[in-house]
């Protein structure tokens, strides 16, 4: 079971990483903060100061169309914001 699913590379997340040394990941829903800290330290070789987690619920929507009632589901996920120690950094683009 992999704890880190993928990094989030958006404009807001990139700004946080440049200014405050915080990096954002989508992680496994059952992972706790200690497991996330250990996985990031092992994967990227950096020391972690703090981990903040956010749980996003499943989003359901329904639409009335010509074909009738159409339902859709957007799956839920867990996001982790990891603050790296001063002077260290994570480079997501080095192994492309």
BATOR-394682 format. One record per residue: residue number from 1; residue in three letters; x, y, z of N, C-alpha, C in turn. Coordinates in pm, 1 decimal, m for minus. Example, Ala and Ser with C-alpha at 12.3 -4.5 7.8 and 13.67 -1.06 7.14 Angstrom:
REM BATOR-394682
   num   residu     n.east    n.north       n.up    ca.east   ca.north      ca.up     c.east    c.north       c.up
     1      Ala     1319.0     m569.0      780.0     1230.0     m450.0      780.0     1320.0     m330.0      780.0
     2      Ser     1285.0     m225.0      708.0     1367.0     m106.0      714.0     1290.0        3.0      787.0
This chain:
REM BATOR-394682
   num   residu     n.east    n.north       n.up    ca.east   ca.north      ca.up     c.east    c.north       c.up
     1      Unk       85.1     m118.7        0.0        0.0        0.0        0.0       88.7      123.7        0.0
     2      Unk       69.1      206.8      m97.7      145.8      330.1     m106.6       69.2      442.1      m37.6
     3      Unk      137.4      513.9       48.6       72.8      622.8      122.8       61.9      747.1       36.4
     4      Unk      169.7      783.1      m34.1      167.7      899.8     m122.7      111.8      858.2     m257.9
     5      Unk        2.9      921.1     m300.5      m55.9      888.6     m429.7        4.4      976.6     m538.5
     6      Unk       m3.6     1108.8     m521.5       58.9     1198.7     m618.8       72.2     1337.4     m558.3
     7      Unk      168.5     1414.6     m606.7      180.2     1553.5     m560.6       77.6     1641.3     m631.6
     8      Unk       35.9     1746.8     m565.4      m55.6     1842.9     m625.3       28.4     1959.4     m676.0
     9      Unk       22.3     1983.2     m806.4       99.7     2091.0     m867.2        0.5     2189.3     m929.1
    10      Unk      m45.9     2282.1     m847.4     m135.0     2387.7     m893.8      m66.8     2521.4     m868.0
    11      Unk     m130.2     2627.5     m911.0      m72.4     2760.3     m890.8      m61.7     2792.8     m742.0
    12      Unk     m164.4     2759.7     m666.8     m164.3     2788.6     m523.6      m60.6     2702.8     m450.3
    13      Unk      m52.7     2574.4     m484.6       44.0     2486.2     m419.0      187.1     2524.9     m453.8
    14      Unk      211.5     2566.2     m576.9      345.2     2609.1     m616.5      385.2     2737.3     m544.1
    15      Unk      291.7     2828.8     m527.1      318.0     2952.5     m453.4      352.3     2921.9     m307.4
    16      Unk      279.7     2829.0     m244.3      307.7     2788.4     m106.5      446.8     2727.0      m95.1
    17      Unk      485.9     2646.8     m195.3      617.1     2582.4     m188.4      729.9     2682.8     m204.8
    18      Unk      709.6     2785.1     m286.7      814.1     2884.9     m307.2      826.9     2980.2     m188.6
    19      Unk      715.3     3021.6     m131.1      718.7     3120.8      m24.2      740.3     3060.2      114.4
    20      Unk      669.8     2951.1      145.2      668.2     2898.9      281.8      729.0     2760.3      295.6
    21      Unk      781.2     2702.8      187.6      843.0     2570.3      190.0      742.8     2462.1      229.8
    22      Unk      617.7     2473.3      180.6      512.5     2375.0      206.5      477.4     2305.4       75.8
    23      Unk      467.9     2173.4       79.6      438.5     2094.5      m39.1      312.2     2014.4      m15.7
    24      Unk      233.8     1994.5     m121.9      101.7     1934.9     m110.7       96.9     1801.6     m183.9
    25      Unk       34.7     1701.8     m120.8       22.8     1568.3     m177.8     m119.6     1516.3     m159.5
    26      Unk     m164.3     1431.7     m252.1     m283.7     1350.8     m229.7     m234.7     1220.6     m169.4
    27      Unk     m292.5     1182.2      m56.0     m245.5     1064.9       17.8     m360.2      965.8       36.3
    28      Unk     m325.6      847.4       85.2     m424.0      744.0      113.9     m518.4      792.4      223.9
    29      Unk     m647.3      758.7      210.8     m747.1      808.2      306.1     m725.5      755.6      447.8
    30      Unk     m664.2      638.7      460.8     m647.2      578.7      592.9     m514.1      614.6      658.5
    31      Unk     m430.7      691.4      591.0     m298.7      726.0      644.6     m310.8      836.1      750.0
    32      Unk     m231.0      822.7      856.9     m229.0      928.4      958.0     m106.9     1017.3      936.9
    33      Unk      m90.7     1118.4     1020.3       15.0     1217.8     1001.4      155.1     1157.8     1017.2
    34      Unk      170.6     1064.0     1109.1      301.8     1002.6     1128.9      342.1      917.7     1008.3
    35      Unk      247.1      844.2      951.3      275.9      764.1      832.1      308.9      853.0      712.9
    36      Unk      237.1      964.0      698.0      263.4     1057.5      588.5      402.2     1118.4      604.1
    37      Unk      437.2     1157.2      725.6      569.6     1215.3      752.4      680.0     1116.5      716.8
    38      Unk      665.2      992.6      757.5      765.3      890.4      727.9      776.8      861.7      578.9
    39      Unk      663.7      861.2      507.9      665.6      832.6      364.4      733.3      944.2      286.2
    40      Unk      707.3     1070.0      322.5      768.9     1182.4      251.8      918.8     1186.8      281.0
    41      Unk      956.9     1163.9      406.0     1099.2     1163.1      440.3     1173.2     1051.7      367.0
    42      Unk     1110.8      935.2      354.7     1175.3      823.1      285.7     1181.3      845.6      134.4
    43      Unk     1076.2      903.0       77.7     1070.8      918.7      m67.5     1160.1     1031.3     m117.7
    44      Unk     1167.4     1141.2      m44.2     1237.8     1259.2      m93.9     1363.0     1294.8      m15.0
    45      Unk     1389.0     1229.7       98.2     1509.7     1253.9      175.1     1518.7     1391.7      237.9
    46      Unk     1406.9     1441.6      287.4     1403.9     1572.6      353.1     1350.5     1553.7      495.1
    47      Unk     1374.0     1652.7      581.6     1318.2     1647.3      717.0     1192.3     1732.4      722.7
    48      Unk     1089.9     1680.4      788.6      956.8     1741.2      792.4      935.7     1808.6      926.8
    49      Unk      884.9     1932.5      924.1      852.4     2004.2     1046.6      708.9     1978.4     1091.5
    50      Unk      613.1     1984.5      998.0      473.4     1963.9     1034.9      396.1     1905.9      918.1
    51      Unk      284.7     1840.9      950.5      194.9     1783.0      850.8       53.8     1827.7      884.0
    52      Unk      m15.7     1883.3      785.3     m156.0     1919.3      800.8     m236.0     1836.6      701.0
    53      Unk     m350.3     1781.5      744.4     m430.9     1698.5      656.2     m570.8     1757.0      640.8
    54      Unk     m628.7     1733.3      522.6     m763.7     1778.3      492.0     m837.2     1663.5      423.6
    55      Unk     m957.5     1631.4      471.6    m1039.7     1527.7      410.3    m1147.9     1592.8      326.4
    56      Unk    m1151.6     1558.0      198.4    m1254.6     1609.0      109.4    m1358.7     1500.1       87.1
    57      Unk    m1487.6     1528.3      109.8    m1590.7     1424.8       96.4    m1627.2     1399.0      m49.9
    58      Unk    m1703.4     1292.8      m69.8    m1756.2     1261.5     m202.2    m1857.7     1368.6     m240.2
    59      Unk    m1849.8     1416.8     m365.0    m1945.4     1516.9     m412.3    m2040.6     1451.1     m510.8
    60      Unk    m2170.2     1463.0     m482.3    m2271.6     1405.2     m569.6    m2351.5     1519.1     m632.7
    61      Unk    m2387.4     1500.9     m759.5    m2472.1     1600.7     m823.4    m2572.0     1531.9     m915.8
    62      Unk    m2684.4     1597.4     m938.4    m2787.5     1545.9    m1028.4    m2828.6     1657.5    m1123.0
    63      Unk    m2860.1     1618.9    m1246.1    m2903.9     1713.9    m1347.1    m3028.7     1659.5    m1414.1
    64      Unk    m3118.9     1750.1    m1450.0    m3234.6     1713.8    m1528.8    m3203.8     1744.9    m1674.7
    65      Unk    m3199.5     1642.8    m1758.6    m3169.3     1660.0    m1900.1    m3282.4     1602.3    m1983.6
    66      Unk    m3264.9     1606.3    m2115.8    m3364.8     1548.7    m2205.6    m3379.3     1398.3    m2185.2
    67      Unk    m3270.7     1335.4    m2144.5    m3272.9     1190.2    m2124.2    m3322.2     1152.0    m1985.4
    68      Unk    m3353.7     1248.6    m1901.3    m3403.2     1220.7    m1768.2    m3306.2     1268.8    m1661.9
    69      Unk    m3314.0     1206.7    m1548.5    m3231.2     1244.5    m1434.9    m3093.5     1179.0    m1448.7
    70      Unk    m2988.8     1259.8    m1452.8    m2852.2     1210.3    m1466.0    m2778.3     1241.2    m1336.6
    71      Unk    m2714.9     1138.2    m1280.2    m2641.0     1157.6    m1156.5    m2491.9     1140.7    m1181.7
    72      Unk    m2412.1     1209.5    m1103.1    m2267.0     1199.0    m1113.8    m2203.7     1199.8     m977.4
    73      Unk    m2086.1     1140.2     m967.5    m2013.6     1133.1     m841.3    m1868.8     1173.2     m865.8
    74      Unk    m1817.4     1262.1     m781.6    m1675.8     1297.3     m781.3    m1618.4     1239.0     m652.9
    75      Unk    m1520.3     1152.1     m664.3    m1472.0     1078.3     m548.4    m1403.2     1169.9     m447.3
    76      Unk    m1406.4     1128.9     m322.1    m1341.2     1202.9     m215.2    m1194.9     1163.9     m205.4
    77      Unk    m1115.5     1248.2     m140.7     m973.6     1220.8     m125.5     m921.1     1291.2       m1.3
    78      Unk     m798.5     1259.0       34.8     m732.5     1320.0      149.6     m609.5     1393.9       99.1
    79      Unk     m593.9     1517.7      143.1     m482.8     1601.5      101.2     m394.5     1629.2      222.1
    80      Unk     m262.8     1625.7      201.2     m167.8     1654.3      308.5      m78.2     1769.3      266.4
    81      Unk      m63.3     1867.6      354.9       28.0     1979.5      333.2      145.6     1958.9      428.3
    82      Unk      264.3     1943.5      370.9      383.4     1907.0      445.9      479.2     2025.0      445.1
    83      Unk      524.6     2067.8      563.2      622.3     2176.2      571.2      760.9     2117.1      591.5
    84      Unk      850.7     2153.1      499.5      987.0     2101.1      498.6     1076.0     2197.7      576.4
    85      Unk     1182.6     2145.0      634.6     1275.3     2226.9      712.4     1340.7     2332.9      624.5
    86      Unk     1383.9     2440.3      687.9     1446.6     2552.4      618.0     1574.3     2506.9      548.1
    87      Unk     1590.6     2550.3      423.6     1708.5     2515.7      346.7     1693.9     2389.9      263.3
    88      Unk     1588.9     2311.9      283.4     1564.3     2190.9      205.5     1448.0     2214.4      111.6
    89      Unk     1440.6     2133.6        5.9     1334.0     2150.6      m92.1     1305.1     2017.3     m159.8
    90      Unk     1187.2     2005.5     m217.1     1147.7     1888.8     m294.3     1134.4     1932.0     m438.9
    91      Unk     1200.6     1860.0     m529.7     1193.3     1891.6     m672.6     1110.1     1783.8     m741.1
    92      Unk      988.8     1819.6     m784.8      900.5     1724.9     m850.4      938.3     1700.3     m995.8
    93      Unk     1016.8     1788.6    m1054.0     1042.9     1783.3    m1197.3     1176.2     1718.0    m1232.4
    94      Unk     1252.4     1668.6    m1136.1     1385.9     1617.2    m1167.4     1383.4     1481.1    m1236.5
    95      Unk     1278.0     1403.2    m1224.2     1276.1     1270.0    m1285.5     1167.8     1257.5    m1392.8
    96      Unk     1147.6     1363.2    m1469.9     1051.8     1356.5    m1580.8     1117.8     1301.7    m1704.9
